[in-house]
Amino acid sequence: MLLSIKNVSKKYNNGTNALKNISFDVEKGEFISVIGPSGSGKSTLLRSINKMIDISQGSILFEDKNIESLKKTQIELVRREIGMIFQSYNLVERLTVIENVLHGRLGYKSIIAGILGIYSEEEKKEAFSFLERVNMTKYAYQKCSELSGGQKQRVGIARAIMQKPKLLLCDEPIASLDPKTAENIMDYLKKIVTELKITCIVNLHQVDIAKKYSDRIIALNKGEKIFDDKAEKLTEKMVEFIYKDQE
Ligand SMILES: Nc1ncnc2c1ncn2[C@@H]1O[C@H](COP(=O)(O)OP(=O)(O)OP(=O)(O)O)[C@@H](O)[C@H]1O
């Protein structure tokens, strides 16, 4: 088991109960989509897993380690194993594509080496090979600020993979893209994580995309888990139920 979420609840300081007693296990190599109406807790769930936020109750086990009880240095080590892809790409816009991909290795470097941008030949070779996988080699020395959204997200994928994560968390990776580019990004993502055997959890608004690309779908509504099954088990009726009181 790679990840085990046990009875997790999250109450924000303002009183919002964003997650209510959520439990599920994730096996190595699974591709899981998390769907649900806006405000149902999808981002909160992802941010809890890599400890960007603290949960209020329950436990999260990553490779059998309870991440709630880890010390700061141990959390850094766990974070290294968990890659993130964001809706807003989170690239350093003024830097080049290849520099952004190399940033995926920052968690493995001393602060000085990171600041000075010192990377081994091996790392540089690898960064180029990941750029090749997302068909971005010809943009390697272009500034990220000059790229389209779809191109930026391809860099985001290469950077996340450069980190050599065991688990990849994608928070609405295609929400800012047009439908055709969105599918293109999902194609790259699915192909790469399948080839590299990386476990993937993706928050999505698009049910059709979730069904097309995932092995398994988890649905949240008002912080509760209301569906967790194989993608093909998600019927039209169930989709209606999941989105029944969309704001
Ligand atoms: N930092 C915060 N402080 C207080 N409440 C928050 C915070 N972040 C999120 N919430 C609330 O928690 C609930 C769940 O939010 P979350 O962003 O996890 O949902 P979501 O399903 O990802 O939504 P969306 O699809 O719109 O991104 C919402 O009611 C939201 O307003």
The ligand as an SDF file (V2000), in Angstrom:
LIG
                    3D

 31 33  0  0  0  0  0  0  0  0999 V2000
   -7.8510   28.2450    3.7180 N   0  0  0  0  0  0  0  0  0  0  0  0
   -9.1690   28.0770    3.9100 C   0  0  0  0  0  0  0  0  0  0  0  0
   -9.7870   28.6200    4.9710 N   0  0  0  0  0  0  0  0  0  0  0  0
  -11.0990   28.4380    5.1810 C   0  0  0  0  0  0  0  0  0  0  0  0
  -11.9060   27.6990    4.3800 N   0  0  0  0  0  0  0  0  0  0  0  0
  -11.3490   27.1310    3.2980 C   0  0  0  0  0  0  0  0  0  0  0  0
   -9.9460   27.2820    3.0040 C   0  0  0  0  0  0  0  0  0  0  0  0
   -9.6790   26.5930    1.8580 N   0  0  0  0  0  0  0  0  0  0  0  0
  -10.8470   26.0380    1.4650 C   0  0  0  0  0  0  0  0  0  0  0  0
  -11.8420   26.3520    2.3310 N   0  0  0  0  0  0  0  0  0  0  0  0
  -13.2460   25.9050    2.2620 C   0  0  0  0  0  0  0  0  0  0  0  0
  -13.2440   24.4950    2.3650 O   0  0  0  0  0  0  0  0  0  0  0  0
  -14.2020   23.9220    1.4800 C   0  0  0  0  0  0  0  0  0  0  0  0
  -13.5160   22.9770    0.5120 C   0  0  0  0  0  0  0  0  0  0  0  0
  -12.6710   23.7320   -0.3440 O   0  0  0  0  0  0  0  0  0  0  0  0
  -11.7190   23.0670   -1.4350 P   0  0  0  0  0  0  0  0  0  0  0  0
  -10.9410   24.1670   -2.0670 O   0  0  0  0  0  0  0  0  0  0  0  0
  -10.9880   21.9540   -0.8270 O   0  0  0  0  0  0  0  0  0  0  0  0
  -12.7950   22.4830   -2.4560 O   0  0  0  0  0  0  0  0  0  0  0  0
  -12.6290   22.0220   -3.9680 P   0  0  0  0  0  0  0  0  0  0  0  0
  -13.5080   20.8470   -4.1380 O   0  0  0  0  0  0  0  0  0  0  0  0
  -11.1920   21.8740   -4.2900 O   0  0  0  0  0  0  0  0  0  0  0  0
  -13.2340   23.2720   -4.7560 O   0  0  0  0  0  0  0  0  0  0  0  0
  -12.9200   23.7910   -6.2450 P   0  0  0  0  0  0  0  0  0  0  0  0
  -13.3380   22.6860   -7.1590 O   0  0  0  0  0  0  0  0  0  0  0  0
  -13.7730   25.0140   -6.3800 O   0  0  0  0  0  0  0  0  0  0  0  0
  -11.4450   24.0860   -6.3060 O   0  0  0  0  0  0  0  0  0  0  0  0
  -14.9130   25.0890    0.8060 C   0  0  0  0  0  0  0  0  0  0  0  0
  -16.0810   25.3700    1.5240 O   0  0  0  0  0  0  0  0  0  0  0  0
  -13.9140   26.2310    0.9440 C   0  0  0  0  0  0  0  0  0  0  0  0
  -14.5680   27.4760    0.9870 O   0  0  0  0  0  0  0  0  0  0  0  0
  1  2  1  0
  2  3  1  0
  2  7  2  0
  3  4  2  0
  4  5  1  0
  5  6  2  0
  6  7  1  0
  6 10  1  0
  7  8  1  0
  8  9  2  0
  9 10  1  0
 10 11  1  0
 11 12  1  0
 11 30  1  0
 12 13  1  0
 13 14  1  0
 13 28  1  0
 14 15  1  0
 15 16  1  0
 16 17  2  0
 16 18  1  0
 16 19  1  0
 19 20  1  0
 20 21  2  0
 20 22  1  0
 20 23  1  0
 23 24  1  0
 24 25  2  0
 24 26  1  0
 24 27  1  0
 28 29  1  0
 28 30  1  0
 30 31  1  0
M  END
$$$$
